Amino acid sequence: MYNNPTFVIGVYSLAEIANIVDGKLVGSSDATILNLSTDTRKIQQANKSLFFAIYTAKNDGHHFVPQAIKQNIAAVVVSERPKQDCNYILVQDAQTALQALAAHHRGLYTIPTIGVTGSNGKTIVKEWIHHILKDDFVICKNPKSYNSQLGVPHSVWQLNESHNLGLFEAGISRPYEMEVLEKIIQPTIGVFTHFGDAHDANFESRDEKLNEKVKLFANCETIVCPSNQPKVLSKIRALDKRTFTWGSNMMCDLHVMKSMENDFMLTYESESYQIRLPYTDTASIENTFTALSVALVIGEKIGPTLKKIESLPSVDMRLQQVDGLFNSQLILDYYNADYQSTVMAIDFLKQQHSRDNTTVVLSDIQQSVLSDDELYANVNTLLKENKVNKVIGIGKNISNHRSLFEMAVDFYESTLDFLKKHPLHEFKNETVLLKGARSFEFEKIAERLRTKTHQTSLEVNLTRVRHNLSVVKNKVGTNTKIMAMVKALAYGSGGFQIAKLLENANVDYLGVAFTDEATELRSSDITLPIVVLNPDLSDLSPYLEQNVQPVIYSFDSLEKVRNEEIKIHLEFDTGMHRLGFEKKDLPLLISKLKQYDKLEIVSIFSHLAASDTPDLDGFTHKQISTFKEITKSMETELENVFIKHISNTGGIERFPSATFNMVRLGIGLYGVSAVGDDSELLPVSTFKSYISQIKTVPAGDGIGYGQHNKSTSAREIAVIAVGYADGYNRQFSQGKGSFYINDKEAKVVGNVCMDMTMCDVSLIDCKEGDEVIIFGDNPRVEKLAKTIGTIPYEILTNVSERVNRVFFEE
């Protein structure tokens, strides 16, 4: 039914619940309830679960009562007597009953509770407050953005005796909803994020909407609010509560002054602090200081809190990047279309676009009480300031205001009209943002514009890339630089998109293997310094003109750059026995470097050969010791201090003494760890395919080339649209490999073919077209590598370039 989770909490009897919700219990009162559910598809431990049959605009939960009973549900909460024999609680309204039960449950816990509301930024602020406070509190919070009339009760139901802090966001879309949520959350600390135009259309005025939102703070002791929203602040102060404000006004409790692009000077309790924020867009800056303010109100010390802010995680935004036809790049965001979410989508476009031109396909903007003239004038200004080259408006309202747009424009009354009339071949070599309300069905446009050369795909989770980077930043500290390795198409994930994300996340250097990888990134407007590990020095122009920096690993390579003003990185062999100068070369090398005064030595580095192999830890410590001797000699003799780095992912995780002042983050960025289950790193890539065909193979017949894997019984065999040309190794043939289909393992049968692989699905409920997981969260790429005696690097980098990469933020 509804897409809500099932949450587990303490024990209530049916009789207790019936009393709490003012309902009539029919049937046994002996059952005890652990779980609440409004979705029969997600019922867990059915014999201890309570299903609420809720009316919505789209459905009636009573239609799903028979399914719940079939699953052996303990009881159902209904406003109509069930036709089937079951335990049930009869109430006037099941949603009201759910909310009353959650409010009662919340009332059992006398803990400080933070209530977050606003038009935008609620989920991000909530998650960042959690990140800052999680080390000092056991926190109960909403999962993701479950902030609605159903989501909040489910979230509060998680509370138990172990929690000492509640943290809940509350969202409303119409009048009278916030009073209900306030009774459920019962916040003691209120937080107001940003007041915008989301859901304006459902209120008579902005004032009415604001009045509704601040009802969350009716019983709060303290309310946190930015000072740059005077109307909001005035309304909050009228509640006669203690307020805590942040902003540029000197009267704010937390005074914030911008000193550089993403550097800020803070003043709190007469003390000043400098901080560099991990994200530079306006919304993230505001959300950061709101979260910081909450931490200060709760009693956290500002010094340690600022350190936590430097590793704030990325929060899901539901934006997706995919390749389009004719070398175009698509950014997909067609879940809603209010003005504030349009601002966010344009900001993402600005950060991630990789083509010279940008086009925005925009539907009518909904949920706004601004006049259409004012609304679309604002949209024009937004697009113009972000240098959007062309706008395609879809919808009657936006089409009626074409005269307000000052760039190249096309307008269509509907999505169908656009698909019939617009020359799609004109989308060439550009970045295209599809931003539309659900009702406009922009997915139909995306389907026409997406590259369809191969349906097998590698999905790359940019949210997790940011998470992994944050984990490492937190581990190595703020004084340690990071070189992020994006060689080999970012370990198979996709070079430019990963590089752009890393640039926006303020890493210090990018590392690639070859010169052409660096020049390709430069052609896509990547501006970070790029280090080339194995440079072609026959043409020095990239190194002289594009801030591409070569690694110098031999006297021969040193001679090729000796007379140039080039930034170089010196590589030493401390036991890897691959590229690099050796310790015995130091006297001659230092002598030459003293003569070659045009060269600028940026860093000195080496490679750990066995940082992920505990049996060779003695060898690794010897490498680190040798490197220390080399760097000390270099700095002493050349009378300079250099960046020093030897740690790869394994070194970062297992050898903190080898951090020096820079680390090279490689495969760990993509979720592969040297410490296994103890790691906080998350897999970034999910390799997916689909079932092309299912056929029944008679007993005695073999499968595929060579007719291997014969069976004494008939089998259901699924043909999967992936083969060794896609990067699925032929060594997975004949039962070594397996796929996951509908969460069940399907063993490979026969030999892996160039474009197809067969597997046994005799015991799996599946059909043609179903999704097939090759690797991702389950199975992990590490498991696949171990199966055929190789390493995760090979599995990842072997995914063919013909496999479509889909980049997304959750």
N, C-alpha and C positions, 0 to 999 in steps of 0.2 A: 504494500500500500504506500504509505508515505516514506520518504527517504530519510528516516530518523534512526539512530542507533538504539541498541538495547544496552542499558547500563545496569551494573550490579552494585548492590549496597546491602545494608543491614536487613534484619529479618522482621517482618510484620505479619501478623495473622490476618486472614481475610476479615475476621470479625472486627479487628482493630481498624483496618482500612475502611470498612463500611461505615464505622462510626465517625472516622475522620472526615469522610467525604459526604456525610449525611445521606447515605444510600441504604437500600434494603438488600440484605444478603439472602440469596436463595441458593440452597444446597449446603454442602459441608463447610463448616467453619474451621476445620482442622488444618487446612492447607496453609503453609507459610510462604510468603512472597519475598523473593530476592530481586527479581528483575521486573522492570516496567518496559512495555513495548507498545508502539503504535504502528508497527510494520511487521506483518506476518512473515515476511521474507527474512527477517533478522532475529527471529525469536531464538533465544538460547535457554537451555535448561527449562523446557516448556512446563514441566511439572512444578516449577517454582516461579513461574512468570505470570504476570497480569497484563492482559491485552485491553487497551482502551479503544473502543469503537468511536472514532471521532468524525464529525461532519466537517468537510471543507468545501470550498467553492467548486472543487473538481470531483469530489468523491464522497462516499458515505462508508465509514469504517464498518458499519453493520454488515456490509456485503462480504466482509472478510472474516466474520465470526466463524462460519463453518470451517474455514481453513485453519483458524486458530485451534478450534476444537479437535480437528483432525490431527493436529500436531501435539495433542495431549496437553493443552494449556491448563494451568491450575484453575484459572477463572477469567472471566471477561467483565469489563465495566461497560454497561450499555444504557441507553435511554429508551430502548425498545426490547421487550422480552424476546429472547432467542427462541427460535422454533426447535432447536436441537436441545437435547438433555445435557446440561452442564452446570457448573458452579458459576453464578453471576451476581454482580452487584448492580442493582437498578438505580439510576440517578437521573436527574433532570437533564444534565449535559455532561458528556464524558470528558470533554476538554476542561471544563470547569473543575471536575473531580480530580483530574490529573494535576491541575494547578494547585488545588487545595491540599492534596497529599504532599506535593513538593514543599509548599509553604509550611505545613506542619513539620515536615522533616527538617527543614532549615531552622525552625524555631527551637529545635533540640540542642543546637550548638551555639554557645555564647562566644564566638570567635570574631575577631575583626574581619570585616568583609568589604571588599572593594567592588563598587558598581560602576561600570564604564558605559557611557552613552555618547551620542553625537551622530552626525550624519555620515561621516567618513572616518576611517582609521581606527574603529573600535577594536577589530580583531588584532591589528598590528600592535596597538598600544597594549592590549591585554597580554599578548604573547611576549612583548618586550618587558613588561612589568614582571611577568613570570620568570623570564631569563635573569633579570637583575636580582630577584628575591629568592629564587629556588634553592640557593645554598643555605639560606637562613630560615626558611619556612617550609612546612609541608602544605602545599597549596592544592586546593580543589578549584578547578576552572572549567569553563566551557571548552569542549573540543572544537577546534576550528572556529567557525562562525555560527555555532548553534545558539543564537541570541533571540529567537522568536518566541511566540506564545507556546510552542511545543518544545523548542530547543532549550529554553531556560529551565523548565521543570526537569527535563532529562538530565541537564547538567548538574543542577542542585541535588538531584537524587544520588549523586556520587559521594556526597559528604559522609564521612565517618569519623570515628574517634581519633584517627591518626592525624587529621588535618588541624592546623592551627591558623590557617588563613584561607578565606574565600576570595575568589577573583572571577567575577562574572560580567560579561558584557550584555547589554540589553538593547535590542533594536525594536523600533515600532514603525508601523506603516500607516496607522490611522488612529483617530482619537480613542481614548479610554483604555488603551492597551498598557500604558506604562504603570498605571495604578496596580494592575494585576502583577506585573513583573516586579514592582517594588515590594509587594507583599511576599513574593517568593524569594527574592534575593536578600532583602532586609539589609541593605548596605550600611556600613558605618562610615565609610570613606567614599565620596563621590568623585567621579572623573568625567569631565566634559572634554571631548576631543576637538572636533571641528563641526561647525554648523554650516550645512550646505543645502542644496536643493533636492536631494534625494527624497522621494515620496511627498514632495510639495503638493502634488495634485490631489492628494487625499485629505488635505486640510483646507479650511476656509482661508487661512492666511499663514504667513511665516510665524506670526506671533502665537497663533494657536498651536502650531507645531512645537515651538520653543517651550511654551507653557506645559505642553504634554511631556516633553523630554525631561524637564527639570523636576517633574514629580518623582523621578527616581531618587531624588535627594531629600525627600520629605523628612526622613529621620536620621540623616547623616550628621556626624560630628564635624567633619571637615570636607570641603569640596575643592578639587584641583581644577584650574581652568587657565588657559593662556590669556594674556592681557590684550591680545590684538583683536579680540571679539567683544567690543564694549557693550553691545546689546545683550550678549549672552552673560557677560560678567555682571551687568546691572541686574539682570533677572535672577541670577544666583545670589547676589548680595541681598536682594530683597527677601530671601528666605531666612535672613538673620542667622546664618551659620558662619563658622570660621572658614575663610577661604585661603587658599595657597595659590598664588599666581606666579607665572614665569613670563618673561618677555624683555623687551628693550627699555621699558619704563623703569626709571630708577626706583620707583616705589614697589616694584615687584619683590616677592620673597626670594625668587631666584632671578637675578639680573643676567641677561644674555646679550652679549655683544659680539658680532661677527668681526673677526680680525683678518682672515684670509678666506679662500674659496670654501673650504670645509673645516676651518679652524675657528674656534669660538673662545672668548674669554668669559668666564662665569664668575659672578660674585654671589656668595652665600654666607650669611652671618658674618659679614665684614671681611671675609677671606676671599682671595681670588684664585681661580684655577683655569688652566688652559686645557682644551680638549680638541681632538680631531675626530670628527664623526665618520663612521664607516660608510654612510650613504649621504649623497649630496643633493637629492631632489628635495623640493620644498616640503612635500608631505612627510617625508621621512625625518627631516629636521624637526618639524613640529611634533611628530609622534615621539621622537627621542626625548625631547625636553619635557613632554608631558609624563612619560614613563619615569624619567629621572625625578621629577617633582613628587610623584607618588612614593617613590622609594624614600625620599627625604621626609615626607609626611609620616611614613610608617616607622621612621627612626633609624634608617640606614645612614652610615657615615659616607660623606660625599666622596672622599678619596678612593676607597675600594669600589664604590659604585661607578665612578668614572672609568675605572679599568674594565669593569664588566660591559660598559656601554661600547667599548671599542670592539667587542666581539658579538654585537647584536646579530641574531640570526635573521636570515631572510624569511619573510612570511608569504604564504601563498597568495597569488594575485589572479590566477585563472587566465593568464595570457599565454598564447601558444605561438611559436614560430615554426614555419614549415617552408620548404622550397616550393616555388611556384613555376608555372610555365615560362618559357622564354627568359630564363635566367633572372626571374623575379624572386623576391623574398616576401612571404606573407606573414603578417602578424594578425592573429585571430582573436577577437574579443567581442563576441556577439551574445552576451548574457543579459546585458541591460544597456540603457543609453540615457543616463542622466548627465548633467553637465559635469559634475565632479569626477565621475568615472571616465568621462571623455578626456578631462585634463590628465588623469593618470595614464590613460592609454597613449595619449600624445607624448607624454613624458617618456614612456617606455619606447615609443617609436624613435624619439630623438636619441635615446641612448643606444639602441640596438640596430638601427638601420645600417645597411652595408652597401647601398647603391647610391649613385649620385642624385637620383630623383626620388621623391616620395609622393605617394597618392593616398588620400584618405577617402574611403568609401563610408559614408555616414548616413544613418537613418534619421528619421525624425527623432528629436530629443524629447523624451517623455518625462513625466513627474517633475514639472517645473511650473511655478506660478508667475514667473516672469512673463511679460508680454513677449510674443514671438519676435517682434522687432528687436527688443533688448537682448533676448536670448541668442538669436542668430548673429547679431552684431558682436556679442561676446565670443561666440564660436569663431567668427571670422578673425577677430583679434588674436585669439589663441592660435589658430592655424598660421596666421601671418607671422606672429612672433617666433614660431617654431619652424619657419621656413618650409612649410608644406607647399609643394609645387602645384598640386592639383587636388580638387575636391569633386567627388561624385556624390551628390545628395540623392537619397532615395526616400520618398514619402511626400505627401501633399504639403505638409507644413514647411519643410525645408525648401521644397521646390518653389513655393510661393514667395520665398525670401531670397531668391537668387541674386537680386540686385545688391545685397549686402556683402557679397563675397568678392574679394579683391584679387583673387588668383584665378587660374584657369579652372573652369567649372563645367560640369554636366549634371543634369537633373532628370530623375525618373520618378514616376508616381508610385511604383511598386517594384519589388525585387523581380517579379516575373517580367515586368516591362523592361527592366535593365537587362535581364538575361536574353530577352528577345532582340533588343535593339543595339546594345553596346558592343562595339568591335573588341572582343576580348584579346585579340592578337596584339592590340596596342599596349597591353601590359608587358613591357619589355625592359629588362635591366633596371628595375626600380623596386623600391620597398613599398608594399601596399598594406595599409592598415584597414581591416574590415571591422568597423565599430557600429554595432546595431542592437536594437532591442530584440528580444526573443521573437516577438510577433512578426518581424520582418524576415525571419528564416535565412539569415546570411550564410548559414551552412551550405545552402544551395549554390551560392556564389563561390564559396571556398572549394567546394567539390569540383567546380568547373575550372578553377584557377590553379589547383594543386597539381604538382608533378605526379603523373600516374605511370611512370615507366616500370615500377615494381611495387607491389603491394606489401611485400615484406618490409618492415621498418625497424629502425633503431630509435627508440624514444629516449631523449636526453632530458633529464629533470634538472633544470637550471636552479631550482630552489635547493636541491640537494648539493649542487656544486657550491653554492654559497654557504650552505651548512658545513660542508667539509672544510672549506677555506676558513670559516669561523672557528672550527675545532682546532685547526692548526695554529691560527693566530692566537688563540687563547692559550695554547700549550707553549709556544715559543716566546710569547711576550711582545710587548709593543716596541721594544728596542731592537728587535730582530727583523731584518728585511726578509722578503720572500720573493724568490724567483719561481714562477709557476711554469711548469713545462707543458708546452702545447705542441710538441713535435708529433710527427706521424698522425696528422689530422686530429690533434688533441687526444692521443691514444684511442683513435677510432671514433671519438665522440663528435667531432666537427670543429675545425680550426677557428674560423672567424667568430662564431657565436660565443664560444667559450672564451676566446681572447677578449671580446668586447665586454663580456661580463666581468672578467678579471680586471680589465682597465677601470671599469666603473667601481670595482670593489677595492681599488687603491693598492693592488700589489705593486711591487717595485720593478720587477723585470719579468719579461717573458723569455722562455728558452725554447729554441728549435734546433733541429739537427743540421739542416742545410740552408744555404743562402736563399734558394728560391722560396722556401717556406716563409722566410722573413719578408722578402719583397712582396709576396702575395698578401701577407697581413698588412703591410704598408699600403698596398693598393686598395685595401678595404678600410682605410682611415684609422687603423690602429696606431696610436701615437706613443705607447710605452716604449722604453728602451728594449730592444730585442737582442739577445745573446745567441750567436750561432756556434754550436758545439763543434761542427766539422765544416769549417768555411772553405769555400772556393775562393782563393785569393788571386786568381788570374785576372779578375775584374774587381777593382777596389771601389767602384763608384757607389754601391749600396752602403759601404762602410764610411765613405767620405761624405755622402749627401743625405742619408736617410736615418741617421742615428741607429744603425745596425752595428753591433759590436762583435768582432770575431774573437774566438778562443784561439790563443797562440799556445801550441803544445810542443813545438820543436824549434831548433835553431833555423831550420829551413823556412818555416812559416814566419819566424821573427824577422828574417832578412827581407821578406817580401813587403813588410809594412814599416821597416825601420825609418824611412824618411818621410812618413806621412803623419799628419795630425789626426790620429785615430785612437779611440778608446778601446783598450784591449783587456782581455781576461786571461790570466796565465794558469795553465793546467799542469798539475804535478801528478806523477804516478807514485802512489805510496803503497802499491801492492796489487792494484787491479791488473797491471801489466797490459794496459790497452794504450790509449794515447797519453802523452804527458812528459814533461821534463822529469828527470830523476834528481834525487838529493845530491848526487855527485856532480850534477851539472851546475850547481849553485854558483861557484866562483866565476865561471865563464859567463853565465847568464847575467849575474849582477854586474859584471864588468861591462858587458854590452849594453845593458839597460841604462847604465850611467852615461853612456855615450849617446844613446838614442833619446835625446831629450824632447823630441816632438811627441813621442808616444805617451799616452796617459793610461797608466795601469789602474783599472777600476777594481779588479778583484783578483784574488789568488784562491785556487780551489783544487780539490781532488775528489775522487770517487770512492765511496765505500763499496767493497766487493761482496760483503757478506753480512750486511746489517740486519737482514731478516733471518739469519741462521744462527740460533743460540749456540750450537756446537762450535762455532767459529768466532765467538765473542772475544777470545784472546787475540785473534788475528785483527779483529776490528779495532780493539784498543791499541794495538801496535800501530795500525794505520793512523789513528787519531794522534798518537804521540809523535809519529814521524811528521805529520802535517804541522803540528805545533812547532816543531824544530825548524821546519822550512819557513813558515810564516815569520817566526821570530828573527831568523837570519835576514829575510827579505826586508822586513820593516826596519831592522837595525842598520843594515848596510845602505839602504836607499833613503833612510831618514824620512820615512813616510808611514802613514797608517792606511791600510787597505781593507776593503771588504773581504772577509774570509768565509769560505763555505765548503763543507764536506758532506753534510747530511742530506740524504735522500729521504723518502718516506719512512723507511725502516730506521734510519738514523734519528729522524724527528721523534718517532714513537719510542725508541728503545735506548737511545744514547743522548740524554740531555747535556752531557758534558761536551758533545760535539756540535752544539748549536752555533757557537761563535757569534758572528753578527749578521749572518744570512743563512737561510736553508733553501734547498731546491725541492719544491713540492711537485712530485710527479704523479705516480699512479694513485697515491692517496687522495688526490684531488677528485679522482673518479671513483673512489669508494673502496679501493682494495687496500687492505691493511696488512702490516707485518705481525700484528698481535692477535689476529683472528677475532674471536667473539668478544674480547675485552675492548674492542675499538668502538669509538663513537662515530666513525665514518660510515656513511650510507652509500649503497650502490647508486650510481648516477644513471646508468644505461639499462634499458630493457629491450632486448632483442626479441621481436615478435614476428609471427607469421600467421597463417590461417590454414584451415583444412580446405583443400581444393576439391577432394572427392573422398567418399567412403564406399568401399566395396567389400562384399563377402567373398573370401578366398576359400575354396574347398580344402578339405583335409588332404595332405600329401603334396600340395603345391608349394613351391618356393616363391620368393619375393625378389623382384628386380633383376638387375644384371647378375648372372651367375646362378640364379635360382637358389639362393641360400635361405637358411632358417625355415626349413620345411616343418610342418606340424602334423600331428596325428588327428587334429580336430579342426573344424572350420573356424575361421577367424574373421573379425571385422578389422579391416586395414584402412587407415586414413593416410591419404597422400598430402604431405605438407609442402607448401610452396617455398621451400628453402633448400639450397644445395651447396656444394663446395664452391661454386662460383660466387655465392653470397658470403662465404667465409665460414660455413658450417663444415668443419674438417671431415675428410673422408674416414679418418680414424674412428669416428663415432658409429661406423657401420656395425651391423650384425649384433645389436644388443648392448654395445658399449655406451651408446648415447641414449638419451631419452628426452622427451618434451613434457611440458605440463599443460594439460588441457582440462579446463574446469576444475583446477586444483588437484588433479590426479595425474600420476606419472604414466606416460605412455612410452614403452621401450621401442627404440628403433629396430626395424627388421629389414633384412636385406642390406645392400650397399647404398650409401649416400650417393645420389646422382648429381649431375651438374646443377640442376635447377629444382630438384625435388628430392624428398626423403619420405620413406614410408614408416609408419609406426602402428603398433597393435593397440586398438581401442576397444577390444572385445568386452572389457569390463568397465568402460567409461560411457556415460550418457553424454553424447555429443552429436553434432550435426555438421553438415558442410557449411563453411563460412565461419565456424567458431574460431575464436582467437587461440593461438598457440604461443606459449612462452618458451623461448629457447634458453635465455638466461635473464636474470633480473634480481628481484628479491628472493625468488625461489624458482629454479635453482640459482645459486650464486655462481658468478663466473669462476670463482676459485674451485668450485666443485667440478665444473666442466673441465677445467685445466687439469685437475688431478686425475680425472677419469682417463685421459689419454696421455698422461705423463708429460705435460708441458706446464707453462706458467700463464697466469692471467693476462700478462702483457700480450702474448701471442694471440689469445682468444679475442681480446678487444681490438687489437690493431688489424686483425685479419678480416673484420667485418667489411665487406666490399663497399666501394664507393657507389656501386649501383643500388645499394640498399638506401632507401629514403630515410634521411634524418629528420625527426620531428622534435623540435625544441619547445619545451613548455615550462610554465611556472604554475605550480598547483594553487 
